[in-house]
Amino acid sequence: MTVQDIIIICVMSVPMLMFSVFPGIWLGDYFEQKYSLEEKQKRIVIIVTTISFALILSSLLHFL
C-alpha cells in the first residue's frame, strides 16, 4: 500500500461518515444498556465506531 492509497482512503472516508453515524450511535446505545456506561464512555464508543466504520467502508470501496 502506497502513500497515495492511504490519502485516497482518508479522502473517501469523509463522505462515508454520513453512512457510519447510525451504526456508531446504535453501538453506543447498545453498550450503554448492556454495560451501563457513562456518557463520556458512550461518546468515545460512538466516535471510535464511526471513524473506524468509515475507514473500513472507504478501504473496501477502494480495493474492491
URPE-V513720 format. One record per run of one state. SS is the DSSP state (H for helix, E for strand, - for the rest). FROM is the first residue (numbers start at 1). TO is the last residue. If there is no record, write none. Layout:
{{SS & FROM & TO} {SS & FROM & TO}}
This chain:
{{- & 1 & 2} {H & 3 & 35} {- & 36 & 38} {H & 39 & 63} {- & 64 & 64}}
